[in-house]
Amino acid sequence: MRLVGVRIGAPDARRAVEAYTALLGVAPAEVASGRQRLQLGRGAVEIEAGEPGVHAVLFAPDGPDDRWPADPAASHGLTIVVETPPQVTSRALAADAAVAIDHVVVFTPDPARAIALWRDARGLRLAFDREFLERRVRLMFFRSGGLTFEFACALPPPDDASGPDRFYGVSYRVPNLASRRATLLAEGFDVSEIRTGNKKGTRVASVRSGTAEVPTLLLEEEARDE
């Protein structure tokens, strides 16, 4: 199965769709159950009515037998949806519109458990696994469908590693961060200053409003000298 997007809830789904349309610069399309889907070049965001935050991570099956176990405990507290994604054509509303989901972040109390599930049982590629002692965090990047499923664990790890994993935030890749930030500020979003990203060669800015309480990062790859 391949990671293809996220499903986000908001008490006022209509207003959230309007906010995410402005945030990402991409037009929405209605899909199943009245959800609105904002299809990026790589990855998609679905908005539905409900409690604010990330409701589910969306995967596409690689074959007819590629299903997620019915037992919710199989995902250690995360809601995982495996289904063939709807055919939605991406329509950018601006030249600086978001082009992809860069990564989806999950907090886990048990890195070994995450590796056993996502790499060993589900076949996602563990592309990065490193402890950052100065930041007191261990980060693991599982690659899937051109996206990154990022798991973070506090250092030192919690004494009780049996707790559930929980969704945190989403990062979106944009072609021109300064332009997208200026557009969002003009539309009333609260956006941080641009800063150097943790990944070498990137710049980022945090969006602090209009995200249905989902911590949100905009990321740009810095231009490389030829």
trRosetta pair geometry for C-beta under 8 A, 3 or more apart (Angstrom, degrees):
i j d omega theta_ij theta_ji phi_ij phi_ji
1 59 4.2 44 158 161 121 127
1 60 6.4 168 -160 78 76 40
1 61 5.5 -42 -104 -110 91 41
1 62 5.7 -129 -75 -12 35 89
1 66 5.1 160 -64 167 89 125
1 68 7.8 11 -44 -63 169 87
1 82 5.5 -62 -128 -129 147 117
1 122 7.0 -52 44 -168 103 102
1 144 7.7 14 107 -169 67 131
2 59 6.2 150 72 -160 34 78
2 60 4.9 -17 59 55 94 94
2 62 6.6 103 -21 -65 92 92
2 144 5.5 175 -148 167 53 90
2 145 3.5 106 177 -68 102 111
3 43 7.7 -7 131 -103 88 96
3 57 6.8 -37 -136 170 96 111
3 58 7.5 101 -161 84 55 56
3 59 5.7 -45 -94 -102 42 78
3 104 7.3 -150 -172 20 136 130
3 124 7.8 47 -27 -113 111 126
3 144 3.9 94 3 96 104 115
3 145 4.6 -151 59 33 64 121
3 147 4.7 -110 100 66 121 123
3 149 5.6 -167 -80 -53 156 110
4 43 6.4 171 -180 -118 40 50
4 44 6.4 3 149 23 84 98
4 58 5.2 -68 71 111 87 100
4 59 6.3 123 11 -133 90 24
4 60 4.7 65 -29 -22 140 102
4 85 5.3 -122 141 -54 155 138
4 145 5.7 -94 -73 167 62 169
4 147 7.7 175 -90 3 20 141
5 37 8.0 21 168 -149 168 99
5 43 5.1 139 -90 -168 70 67
5 44 3.7 -37 -95 61 145 71
5 45 6.2 -153 -167 -68 109 31
5 46 6.5 89 133 -11 133 90
5 57 7.7 169 96 -163 40 54
5 58 4.2 -4 67 53 81 126
5 85 7.3 101 9 -111 126 132
5 101 6.7 155 -116 -14 56 149
6 43 7.8 18 -1 -176 81 108
6 44 7.9 -166 32 92 53 53
6 45 5.8 -8 65 -117 87 68
6 46 7.3 -156 101 31 45 75
6 54 5.7 -57 -173 -138 122 105
6 56 7.1 163 -160 88 55 52
6 57 5.8 -33 -106 -111 71 57
6 58 6.4 -148 -75 7 17 94
6 101 7.1 141 -4 -115 105 153
6 104 5.8 160 -69 -110 122 131
6 170 5.8 -111 11 -90 162 139
7 35 7.4 -47 -138 -143 105 146
7 45 7.9 144 -100 -166 28 51
7 46 4.5 -23 -112 71 75 109
7 47 7.9 175 -160 -78 61 18
7 48 6.3 6 -178 6 104 115
7 54 7.3 101 75 -166 52 63
7 55 4.7 -60 106 66 98 104
7 56 4.2 15 42 52 118 93
7 57 7.7 -136 16 -67 80 15
7 58 6.1 102 -31 -47 93 106
7 81 6.8 44 -10 13 136 141
8 16 7.2 -154 114 168 110 137
8 20 7.7 144 66 -77 143 146
8 45 6.2 -6 5 -170 118 98
8 46 7.0 161 23 82 68 52
8 47 5.6 -26 72 -105 91 64
8 48 7.5 156 81 26 42 70
8 53 7.1 -145 -149 118 75 22
8 54 5.7 -47 -101 -104 73 50
8 55 6.4 161 -117 5 16 90
8 212 5.3 122 161 73 116 147
8 214 5.9 -61 -130 -39 126 147
9 13 7.9 -61 -158 -91 53 93
9 47 7.7 131 -106 -160 23 57
9 48 5.6 -38 -104 76 71 80
9 49 6.9 19 -153 136 85 17
9 50 3.5 -61 -152 75 132 102
9 51 5.3 48 109 68 140 49
9 52 6.0 -150 97 -110 82 20
9 53 6.1 -1 51 55 96 58
9 54 7.9 116 13 -155 80 5
9 55 4.6 89 -28 -51 106 119
9 212 6.7 173 89 172 41 138
10 13 5.4 140 70 -93 95 48
10 15 7.1 -129 138 73 138 85
10 16 3.4 140 37 -54 164 149
10 47 6.4 -16 15 -163 113 102
10 48 7.9 147 27 79 68 36
10 49 7.0 -66 73 -121 59 41
10 50 7.2 58 32 56 24 58
10 52 5.4 39 -111 -102 57 77
10 212 4.0 -95 -82 -116 104 122
11 49 7.1 34 -156 -158 23 76
11 50 7.4 -91 -82 91 43 16
11 51 7.4 20 -64 -112 79 28
11 52 6.6 -43 -16 -48 83 88
12 15 4.1 23 118 24 118 115
12 16 6.3 149 91 -20 66 87
12 49 7.9 -1 -122 -120 10 87
13 16 5.4 -58 -146 39 34 113
13 17 6.3 39 155 -24 68 101
13 34 8.0 79 111 132 159 105
13 36 7.3 149 163 10 106 110
13 47 5.6 142 -159 142 89 102
13 48 6.1 -41 -115 179 133 20
13 49 4.2 -79 -35 -70 124 72
13 50 8.0 52 -70 8 106 62
14 17 5.8 -51 -152 31 30 111
14 18 6.7 30 150 -17 62 104
15 18 5.6 -52 -153 35 36 114
15 19 6.4 37 150 -20 67 105
16 19 5.5 -53 -147 37 34 112
16 20 6.2 26 157 -13 68 107
16 47 5.1 177 110 -157 115 133
16 212 5.0 34 -129 -66 125 118
17 20 6.0 -58 -142 42 29 104
17 21 6.2 37 155 -25 64 105
17 28 5.3 -39 -165 -23 109 167
17 36 4.5 36 -114 64 129 159
17 38 8.0 167 -146 -47 76 110
17 47 5.0 -170 -78 69 79 156
18 21 5.7 -52 -149 32 28 115
18 22 6.7 23 154 -12 62 105
19 22 5.9 -60 -156 40 31 107
19 23 6.0 33 149 -24 68 110
19 210 3.9 -165 -163 -168 123 95
19 211 7.3 -137 137 -67 129 31
19 212 7.5 155 76 -35 140 82
20 23 5.1 -48 -135 37 37 117
20 24 5.8 11 171 2 71 110
20 28 7.5 76 89 -67 107 118
20 38 5.8 -140 134 -18 117 154
20 45 6.1 -137 -175 110 143 143
20 47 6.2 -171 20 -60 150 134
20 210 7.8 176 -59 154 49 92
20 211 7.8 90 -85 -123 83 51
20 212 7.9 -17 -54 -10 110 112
21 24 6.9 -67 -136 49 19 88
21 25 7.7 79 168 -91 50 11
21 26 6.8 -120 -137 72 58 50
21 27 6.5 32 -138 -115 109 36
21 28 5.8 -82 -80 -21 106 100
21 38 6.8 -161 -88 -99 60 129
21 93 7.2 47 176 4 90 151
22 25 7.4 19 -170 -70 25 51
22 184 7.2 120 144 -113 97 74
22 187 5.4 -164 -175 148 135 161
22 189 7.5 -180 122 -46 119 121
22 210 7.2 -59 74 174 117 148
23 98 7.8 7 127 -20 74 130
23 184 6.7 46 -119 -110 56 119
23 189 7.0 118 -97 -94 82 149
23 207 6.5 74 -140 -166 114 166
23 210 6.0 175 -65 121 116 119
23 211 6.9 103 -103 -90 160 78
23 216 7.4 -32 -169 162 141 159
24 38 5.7 107 65 158 152 145
24 40 6.9 -102 -174 -80 132 107
24 45 7.1 -175 -44 22 157 139
24 97 6.3 45 149 -165 63 85
24 98 4.3 -64 -151 24 80 124
24 172 6.5 -120 -111 -157 92 162
25 92 6.1 20 129 -160 96 80
25 93 5.1 -143 -177 58 65 88
25 94 4.0 -79 -155 37 127 110
25 96 6.4 158 -46 86 173 64
25 97 3.1 -141 101 -108 118 81
25 98 6.2 146 41 5 95 70
25 180 7.1 -101 -24 -123 134 100
25 183 7.5 36 -77 114 117 157
26 38 4.8 111 93 -170 117 101
26 39 7.0 -146 165 63 138 46
26 40 6.2 -109 -61 -87 166 67
26 90 6.4 -50 -149 -159 121 86
26 91 6.8 124 -162 74 70 53
26 92 5.7 -46 -101 -106 73 52
26 93 6.4 -170 -94 2 17 92
26 97 5.4 112 -58 -172 76 130
26 98 6.5 -72 -22 54 116 90
27 38 7.5 175 94 -124 24 81
27 91 4.3 -19 37 80 119 109
27 92 7.8 -147 0 -88 83 5
27 93 5.7 117 -47 -53 83 107
28 36 4.1 15 176 175 137 113
28 37 6.4 137 -158 65 78 34
28 38 5.1 -53 -95 -74 75 78
28 47 7.4 -43 -126 24 142 119
29 36 7.0 147 69 -156 26 68
29 37 5.5 -32 64 62 80 88
29 39 7.1 -8 23 -4 116 109
29 88 4.7 178 57 -142 141 115
29 89 7.7 94 -45 45 154 62
30 34 6.7 -38 -156 -145 107 38
30 35 7.3 138 -155 81 59 42
30 36 5.8 -43 -95 -99 55 66
30 37 7.7 117 -138 14 9 82
31 35 5.2 -30 64 77 91 94
31 36 7.3 135 14 -122 82 16
31 37 4.7 41 -14 -15 128 123
31 46 6.9 -67 46 -123 133 114
31 86 4.5 -167 -132 12 121 161
31 88 6.7 -65 -72 -61 114 128
32 35 6.3 11 73 28 57 106
32 86 6.9 -175 -16 -58 91 131
33 48 7.2 8 110 -121 114 123
34 48 7.5 102 92 -127 84 82
34 49 7.9 -4 105 -2 123 106
35 46 4.9 15 166 -175 132 108
35 47 6.4 158 -163 71 79 46
35 48 4.7 -40 -105 -78 98 93
36 46 7.0 156 80 -154 42 58
36 47 4.8 -11 59 52 95 102
37 44 5.5 6 -173 172 99 127
37 45 7.2 157 -155 83 52 45
37 46 4.9 -22 -99 -98 76 80
37 47 7.9 -165 -76 16 32 70
37 86 6.5 170 8 58 166 122
37 88 5.2 -156 98 -38 128 171
38 44 6.4 164 82 -162 50 73
38 45 4.6 -5 55 59 104 95
38 46 7.8 -170 21 -77 67 33
38 47 7.5 48 -9 -15 101 103
39 44 4.6 -24 -109 -108 57 111
39 88 4.3 171 -34 101 142 112
39 89 7.1 162 70 109 145 12
39 90 4.5 -121 104 -81 98 79
40 43 5.2 -1 57 74 118 75
40 44 6.1 -171 17 -88 75 49
40 45 7.5 58 -20 -5 105 87
40 90 6.3 67 -146 -119 13 133
40 98 5.7 -56 -117 114 127 96
40 99 6.1 111 -178 162 106 22
40 100 5.3 160 134 -97 131 29
40 101 6.4 148 48 -23 147 70
40 172 7.5 -160 -93 -145 159 104
41 90 6.2 -88 -71 24 51 178
41 99 4.6 -11 22 -176 127 75
41 100 5.5 -58 68 -66 91 81
42 99 7.2 32 22 139 88 73
42 100 3.8 7 58 -122 99 108
42 101 6.7 -118 109 36 77 69
42 145 7.5 164 -170 141 97 88
42 146 5.0 -81 -161 105 138 133
42 147 6.6 178 147 -62 105 89
43 100 5.5 90 25 -166 111 64
43 101 3.2 -101 130 16 167 107
43 145 7.7 122 -74 118 76 118
43 146 7.9 -131 -38 90 91 98
43 147 5.4 97 -73 -82 120 132
44 58 7.3 -39 67 66 96 147
44 85 6.9 131 23 -153 145 137
44 88 7.2 95 -123 62 144 132
44 101 7.7 -70 7 -21 21 121
45 101 7.5 139 -55 -71 87 116
45 170 7.7 109 -98 148 113 167
46 58 7.0 88 6 -43 123 145
47 212 7.6 169 -131 -37 100 155
48 55 6.8 -44 53 16 116 159
50 55 6.3 60 83 -86 146 135
51 55 7.8 131 65 -88 83 96
52 212 4.5 -164 -147 177 93 76
52 213 4.0 83 136 25 129 121
52 214 7.6 -138 167 -36 88 75
53 167 6.7 130 165 87 103 122
53 212 6.7 -136 -37 134 25 94
53 213 5.5 -43 -68 91 71 108
53 214 6.0 133 -135 -77 42 80
54 57 7.5 22 170 -59 122 72
54 104 7.7 126 -135 -159 154 108
54 167 3.8 -122 75 151 127 151
54 168 7.7 10 14 55 137 18
54 169 7.8 -169 -31 -103 129 20
54 170 7.1 138 -83 -39 124 109
54 214 5.7 94 -45 -114 83 117
55 79 6.2 -39 155 65 62 143
56 78 7.9 110 -134 168 54 78
56 79 4.1 -75 -100 107 85 107
56 80 6.7 155 -162 -100 92 15
56 81 4.8 50 159 -11 142 109
57 78 6.6 -4 12 171 112 123
57 79 7.4 149 18 88 65 62
57 80 5.8 -22 65 -113 90 67
57 81 7.3 -179 84 27 41 76
57 104 6.0 128 -113 136 116 161
57 149 7.3 65 -163 -120 155 113
57 167 7.5 176 -44 -100 97 117
58 81 5.2 -25 -110 72 66 104
58 83 7.4 -58 -155 44 93 87
58 85 7.1 83 155 -90 129 102
59 68 7.4 120 52 -57 130 119
59 80 6.5 8 3 -176 118 97
59 81 6.9 169 28 87 71 51
59 82 4.7 -24 77 -104 104 75
59 83 8.0 107 77 20 59 48
59 144 7.7 -35 -121 147 101 140
60 82 7.4 123 -133 -157 7 66
60 83 7.3 -50 -115 85 53 36
60 84 6.2 59 -146 -121 90 40
60 85 5.4 -56 -88 -16 114 98
60 145 7.2 105 32 -94 107 142
61 64 7.2 84 136 -94 142 16
61 66 3.7 153 -154 79 93 113
61 67 7.0 -3 -103 -69 129 48
61 82 5.5 80 -64 168 87 103
61 83 7.2 4 -13 -115 99 11
61 84 6.5 -53 33 -64 96 71
62 66 5.0 110 42 -52 69 162
63 66 4.8 110 53 -20 69 106
66 82 6.6 -132 129 174 85 137
67 82 6.0 164 -142 85 39 138
68 74 7.1 159 173 95 83 137
68 75 7.4 5 -172 -55 122 118
68 80 5.0 -175 -134 103 155 113
68 81 7.5 -121 12 -131 150 14
68 82 4.4 154 -22 0 103 123
69 74 3.9 131 68 -60 129 170
70 74 8.0 94 60 -1 29 136
71 74 4.8 106 81 -28 90 100
72 75 6.7 -63 -173 37 51 96
72 77 7.7 51 154 -102 96 24
72 79 7.5 -28 -138 -97 100 67
73 76 7.1 39 -174 -80 53 36
74 117 8.0 139 166 -135 66 120
75 78 4.2 -100 145 63 116 85
75 79 7.1 142 83 -85 152 13
75 80 4.8 178 -95 -8 151 116
75 117 7.5 119 -127 -175 45 149
75 165 7.5 -94 147 50 73 123
76 108 7.4 38 122 -128 143 103
76 110 7.8 -126 -152 53 150 116
76 113 6.4 110 -89 142 154 127
76 114 7.7 -98 44 -84 159 67
76 117 6.9 -117 -9 -41 121 162
76 164 5.8 158 158 -145 67 62
76 165 4.6 66 110 2 109 104
77 163 7.8 5 -39 152 154 61
77 164 2.6 99 -68 -166 154 117
77 165 4.9 171 60 48 110 61
77 166 6.3 -46 126 -70 132 63
78 106 6.6 -26 -86 -127 134 137
78 164 7.8 166 -34 176 58 100
78 165 5.3 -26 -39 87 102 114
78 166 7.6 -177 -80 -104 78 23
78 167 6.7 110 -123 -52 93 87
85 88 7.8 -83 152 14 101 97
92 95 7.6 89 139 -92 131 21
92 97 3.9 -166 -148 35 104 154
93 97 6.2 118 44 -81 61 130
94 97 4.8 137 63 -52 78 86
94 180 8.0 132 107 -104 137 78
94 183 6.8 62 -166 -128 166 166
95 175 7.8 -84 147 68 70 133
95 176 7.7 18 116 21 91 133
95 179 7.7 -42 86 139 95 154
96 174 6.3 34 172 -178 82 110
96 175 6.0 -135 -136 61 59 92
96 176 4.5 -80 -121 56 109 105
96 179 4.2 -154 -85 103 159 122
96 180 4.6 -155 142 -63 121 82
96 183 6.7 171 71 -8 132 142
97 174 7.6 -141 128 -131 21 88
97 180 7.9 130 -98 -103 17 113
98 172 4.3 -29 -140 166 137 126
98 173 6.6 112 -161 71 80 47
98 174 5.2 -61 -101 -85 62 81
98 180 7.5 83 -61 -128 71 150
98 218 7.5 -116 -95 -127 105 93
99 173 5.5 -56 61 97 89 98
99 174 6.8 139 5 -116 84 31
99 175 6.1 73 -24 -42 127 93
100 146 7.4 -87 -153 130 137 114
100 147 7.5 -162 172 -93 105 86
100 172 7.1 163 88 -158 44 63
100 173 4.4 5 60 42 92 118
101 104 6.6 10 168 -49 130 89
101 147 5.4 14 92 -124 103 123
101 170 6.3 -59 -142 -170 106 106
101 171 7.2 103 -170 79 64 55
101 172 6.0 -52 -110 -104 47 66
101 173 7.5 60 130 5 5 88
102 147 7.4 145 168 -142 14 74
102 148 6.5 -9 150 30 59 110
102 171 4.3 -54 62 107 110 103
102 172 6.2 158 -1 -130 92 9
102 173 4.5 117 -64 -47 102 92
102 217 7.9 -72 53 92 128 104
102 219 5.1 -11 -18 49 165 140
103 141 7.3 -67 -121 -130 133 99
103 147 6.8 150 -100 179 43 79
103 148 3.7 -32 -104 78 97 107
103 149 7.3 -175 -156 -76 79 14
103 150 4.6 42 173 -17 128 119
103 170 7.5 -175 94 -150 47 48
103 171 4.9 21 49 42 79 115
104 147 7.0 32 -3 159 98 123
104 148 7.3 177 24 93 61 60
104 149 5.7 -17 63 -118 98 60
104 150 6.7 173 79 25 41 81
104 167 7.7 -44 173 -142 100 94
104 169 7.9 -163 -152 101 48 40
104 170 5.5 -12 -109 -108 69 79
104 171 7.9 -143 -67 24 32 73
105 150 4.8 -27 -104 78 66 110
105 151 7.9 150 -158 -90 55 23
105 152 6.3 8 -167 -6 101 116
105 167 7.7 101 88 -168 59 56
105 168 4.2 -52 105 67 104 113
105 169 4.8 12 43 54 121 71
105 170 7.2 -148 13 -71 83 33
105 171 7.4 73 -28 -15 106 97
105 215 7.6 -44 56 80 133 116
106 114 7.9 162 96 -122 126 132
106 149 7.2 7 3 177 117 83
106 150 6.9 165 24 88 70 55
106 151 5.1 -26 73 -106 98 69
106 152 7.2 170 84 21 46 73
106 165 5.3 18 170 174 119 114
106 166 6.8 159 -159 80 75 32
106 167 5.9 -48 -106 -105 76 43
106 168 6.2 176 -104 5 20 91
107 151 7.7 120 -123 -160 13 63
107 152 5.5 -40 -106 72 61 91
107 153 7.4 123 -164 -90 64 45
107 165 6.7 168 85 -159 51 64
107 166 5.3 -10 57 60 98 85
107 168 5.4 93 -25 -50 92 118
108 111 6.3 125 97 -77 124 48
108 113 7.0 -159 180 71 127 104
108 114 4.9 3 -161 -54 176 129
108 151 4.9 1 3 -169 126 112
108 152 7.2 145 23 66 75 38
108 153 5.3 -47 78 -78 79 95
108 165 4.6 -18 -99 -109 82 97
109 153 6.7 112 -134 -133 17 100
109 154 8.0 -15 -117 29 61 95
109 157 6.6 105 -176 -172 64 94
109 158 4.8 -46 -145 39 110 122
109 160 6.9 -15 169 102 152 61
109 161 4.7 -176 130 -138 100 54
109 162 7.4 -37 88 32 137 22
109 163 4.7 77 0 53 149 99
109 165 7.7 -140 11 -83 71 56
110 113 3.7 39 115 13 120 120
110 114 6.6 156 98 -17 69 82
110 153 7.4 -180 7 -112 9 136
110 157 7.5 80 -93 -165 44 135
110 161 4.0 98 -80 177 100 107
110 162 7.5 54 -43 -74 136 27
111 114 5.5 -55 -150 35 38 113
111 115 6.4 36 155 -18 69 103
111 129 7.9 115 -177 -149 129 109
111 138 5.8 -41 -72 105 148 138
111 140 6.2 139 -146 -26 104 138
111 151 6.8 144 -119 121 73 125
111 153 4.8 -95 -53 -8 99 154
111 157 7.4 -110 -1 -96 99 132
112 115 5.8 -53 -149 37 33 110
112 116 6.3 35 152 -21 65 106
113 116 5.7 -53 -146 35 31 113
113 117 6.5 23 157 -13 64 107
113 161 7.2 162 -12 155 128 110
114 117 6.0 -62 -150 40 29 105
114 118 5.9 -8 171 9 69 115
114 140 6.4 142 107 69 134 151
114 151 4.7 125 -173 -165 161 172
114 153 8.0 -151 3 -49 140 120
114 165 7.1 107 -88 -88 103 137
115 118 6.8 -68 -125 50 22 86
115 119 5.0 -17 -166 25 66 121
115 120 6.6 61 141 -12 69 102
115 126 6.4 16 -129 -84 93 147
115 129 7.8 27 -89 -104 124 141
115 140 6.9 -110 -72 -157 90 158
116 119 7.5 -24 -74 54 9 85
116 120 5.0 -35 -150 38 43 131
116 121 6.5 41 149 -15 61 105
117 120 7.3 33 -7 51 9 86
117 121 5.3 -41 -147 39 37 123
117 122 6.2 22 153 -6 62 113
118 121 7.4 5 -37 53 12 84
118 122 5.1 -40 -140 49 38 123
118 124 4.6 -33 166 41 89 126
118 126 7.6 112 101 -72 102 91
118 142 4.9 -55 143 -105 136 163
118 149 6.7 -147 -153 97 148 138
118 151 7.7 -179 13 -29 153 136
119 122 7.3 20 -12 55 8 78
119 123 7.4 42 -166 -118 34 10
119 124 5.8 -82 -88 69 49 73
119 125 7.4 57 -121 -136 88 14
119 126 4.6 -19 -89 -34 134 111
119 142 6.7 -137 -64 -115 80 112
124 142 4.1 42 132 179 132 115
124 143 6.7 165 -179 63 88 42
124 144 4.8 -50 -125 -63 106 114
124 149 6.5 -33 -170 39 160 130
125 142 6.7 141 71 -160 44 61
125 143 4.6 -24 68 54 104 99
125 144 7.4 167 25 -65 78 64
126 129 5.9 11 168 -42 115 115
126 140 6.4 -38 -146 -171 101 102
126 141 7.4 119 -160 78 52 53
126 142 5.8 -34 -94 -99 57 72
127 141 5.0 -53 65 98 95 104
127 142 7.2 139 10 -123 84 20
127 143 4.7 54 -23 -21 131 116
127 148 7.7 -88 46 -118 130 99
128 139 6.8 -12 122 115 109 96
128 140 6.7 168 93 -150 68 36
128 141 3.8 32 45 30 108 112
129 138 7.6 12 -171 177 70 99
129 139 7.6 -164 -134 96 35 53
129 140 4.8 14 -106 -111 80 84
129 141 7.7 -136 -58 25 53 66
130 138 7.1 -171 97 -150 35 66
130 139 6.0 -7 60 58 78 87
131 137 7.7 178 -152 99 56 37
131 138 4.7 -30 -100 -99 71 87
131 155 6.1 92 -155 -79 104 151
132 135 4.1 7 119 39 120 110
132 136 7.5 -43 96 16 79 19
132 137 5.4 0 56 63 104 78
132 138 7.3 175 18 -89 69 34
132 139 6.8 27 -6 -2 112 105
132 155 7.7 -179 68 14 55 141
133 136 7.0 27 -169 -78 35 46
133 155 6.6 -97 -116 113 53 153
136 154 6.2 3 144 -163 94 73
136 155 4.6 -149 -165 65 56 87
136 156 7.9 -52 -156 -11 94 41
137 152 5.5 -17 -170 -166 118 102
137 153 6.9 143 -159 73 65 41
137 154 6.2 -45 -103 -113 67 39
137 155 5.9 -136 -62 4 15 98
138 152 7.1 151 77 -156 52 50
138 153 4.7 -14 57 60 102 96
138 154 8.0 -10 17 65 81 7
138 155 5.8 108 -28 -56 87 108
138 157 7.9 -22 13 -71 129 94
139 150 6.5 -20 -163 -166 97 101
139 151 7.4 149 -156 81 47 51
139 152 5.5 -14 -102 -102 71 76
140 150 7.1 151 79 -156 51 52
140 151 4.6 -11 60 59 103 99
140 152 7.8 -167 24 -72 71 34
140 153 7.9 30 -2 -1 106 102
141 148 5.0 -34 -158 -156 101 115
141 149 7.6 131 -163 66 49 47
141 150 5.5 -17 -104 -102 69 77
142 148 7.1 131 67 -161 46 58
142 149 4.3 -28 68 65 103 100
142 150 7.6 -165 25 -75 71 29
142 151 7.2 43 -7 -7 106 103
143 146 7.7 11 -173 -105 93 11
143 147 7.5 157 -153 80 56 37
143 148 6.0 -32 -98 -100 62 66
143 149 7.8 -165 -76 20 14 79
144 147 6.0 -30 74 63 69 83
144 148 8.0 129 27 -105 70 21
144 149 5.9 14 21 -11 118 114
151 165 7.5 -54 -131 -138 108 126
152 168 7.3 -9 34 -1 123 155
153 157 5.8 -7 161 -107 118 92
154 157 6.5 131 78 -113 72 37
154 158 6.6 67 59 -41 118 80
157 161 6.3 13 155 -87 124 108
158 161 6.2 154 76 -77 88 57
158 163 7.1 -4 84 17 153 126
160 163 6.0 79 117 -27 101 98
168 215 6.0 -27 160 42 81 125
169 214 5.8 131 -127 169 64 75
169 215 3.2 -69 -86 81 130 92
169 216 6.1 -153 -165 -67 108 35
169 217 6.7 80 139 -7 132 94
170 214 5.9 8 14 155 102 127
170 215 7.7 147 22 85 53 61
170 216 6.0 -8 67 -113 79 73
170 217 7.6 -161 102 32 40 75
171 204 7.7 -46 -142 -131 118 121
171 216 7.5 147 -94 -164 40 49
171 217 4.1 -22 -111 71 88 106
171 218 7.5 174 -160 -83 70 14
171 219 5.3 36 174 -16 113 124
172 216 7.3 1 1 -170 104 95
172 217 7.3 170 23 88 62 56
172 218 5.7 -26 69 -111 90 62
172 219 6.9 168 81 23 37 83
173 219 5.4 -44 -101 77 58 95
173 220 7.3 120 -160 -93 65 39
173 221 7.5 13 -152 -20 110 91
174 177 5.5 120 81 -84 118 61
174 180 4.7 -51 -177 -14 157 158
174 218 5.2 0 0 -170 128 104
174 219 7.0 141 19 65 77 41
174 220 5.6 -48 73 -77 80 90
175 220 7.1 63 173 -127 10 100
176 179 4.0 24 119 24 119 119
176 180 6.2 143 88 -18 69 88
176 220 6.9 57 -123 -119 11 139
177 180 5.8 -58 -141 41 31 106
177 181 6.0 32 159 -21 67 109
177 194 5.9 113 128 -117 126 125
177 203 5.5 -146 37 98 162 111
177 204 7.5 -125 -133 -114 149 20
177 205 6.1 144 -177 1 114 113
177 218 5.9 145 -130 127 93 113
177 219 7.5 -60 -88 169 124 11
177 220 3.7 -111 -34 -18 113 138
178 181 5.8 -55 -146 37 27 112
178 182 6.4 27 156 -19 62 107
178 194 6.6 -40 -84 -48 73 154
179 182 5.8 -56 -149 36 29 110
179 183 6.4 31 153 -20 64 106
180 183 5.6 -53 -150 35 33 114
180 184 6.4 29 154 -17 65 107
180 218 6.1 -160 103 -167 136 153
181 184 5.9 -58 -148 39 31 108
181 185 6.3 31 156 -19 66 106
181 191 5.2 -175 -147 132 85 150
181 194 6.5 -108 -35 -59 165 101
181 205 5.3 34 -93 60 125 171
181 218 7.1 -171 -68 71 85 151
182 185 5.8 -52 -145 36 30 112
182 186 6.4 31 155 -19 63 107
183 186 5.9 -60 -153 36 28 111
183 187 6.5 14 153 -9 64 112
184 187 5.7 -64 -147 44 33 105
184 189 3.9 -42 170 46 97 136
184 191 5.1 88 99 -39 127 141
184 207 6.8 -83 178 -116 159 110
185 188 7.9 91 -177 -36 29 10
185 189 6.4 -81 -77 63 33 81
185 191 5.7 -96 -66 35 84 117
188 209 7.8 -81 132 99 76 138
188 210 7.9 115 100 -51 87 134
189 207 6.0 -32 174 -150 128 98
189 208 7.9 130 170 51 81 60
189 209 5.5 -177 -151 69 61 97
189 210 5.2 -72 -112 19 94 139
190 207 7.4 115 81 -169 61 52
190 208 4.2 -62 103 72 110 99
190 209 4.1 85 22 -3 100 114
190 210 7.9 159 25 4 75 94
191 205 5.5 34 176 151 100 123
191 206 7.1 168 -155 86 55 47
191 207 5.4 -22 -104 -106 83 63
191 208 6.9 178 -88 15 28 84
191 218 7.8 -4 -146 14 118 130
192 195 7.2 -34 128 -6 120 109
192 205 5.1 -173 69 -163 83 75
192 206 4.2 45 4 46 127 88
192 207 7.9 -110 6 -61 81 27
192 208 6.7 91 -41 -24 85 116
193 205 6.9 -135 111 -121 21 99
194 203 5.4 18 -179 170 107 116
194 204 7.2 156 -151 79 64 28
194 205 5.0 -52 -94 -67 60 107
195 203 7.0 164 83 -157 27 74
195 204 6.1 -31 66 65 77 77
195 205 7.2 127 16 -87 74 58
196 202 7.4 106 -171 85 56 60
196 203 6.3 -55 -108 -107 38 66
196 204 7.7 22 134 21 15 84
197 201 8.0 -35 58 76 112 40
197 202 3.3 -31 42 96 141 106
197 203 5.9 -146 -20 -95 95 9
197 204 4.2 98 -86 -18 95 111
197 219 6.1 57 -93 -133 149 98
198 202 7.7 -12 51 63 44 122
199 202 4.7 44 77 9 95 132
199 219 8.0 38 43 -156 123 132
201 221 6.1 8 138 -156 100 75
201 222 5.0 -133 -171 38 62 102
201 224 7.4 -3 -144 -75 124 96
202 219 5.6 -14 -170 -167 126 99
202 220 6.6 146 -158 76 71 44
202 221 5.9 -47 -100 -103 75 45
202 222 6.4 -148 -92 -15 19 87
203 219 7.5 152 80 -154 44 52
203 220 5.0 -16 61 61 91 99
203 222 5.9 94 -17 -69 98 93
204 217 5.4 -12 -166 -174 120 108
204 218 6.5 153 -155 80 63 53
204 219 5.0 -17 -100 -100 90 70
204 220 7.5 -178 -78 20 43 70
205 217 7.4 152 77 -156 35 62
205 218 5.1 -10 58 56 85 104
206 215 7.5 -39 -151 -168 107 81
206 216 6.9 122 -162 82 61 58
206 217 5.7 -36 -101 -101 63 69
206 218 7.9 -167 -83 18 16 76
207 210 6.9 -69 164 63 114 95
207 211 5.7 123 109 -54 110 128
207 216 4.2 -33 57 90 106 115
207 217 7.4 -163 12 -84 81 19
207 218 6.4 78 -32 -22 105 101
208 211 7.8 -82 -153 7 9 124
211 214 4.7 -115 147 56 104 79
211 215 7.5 111 113 -80 150 6
211 216 4.4 -148 -123 -16 152 134
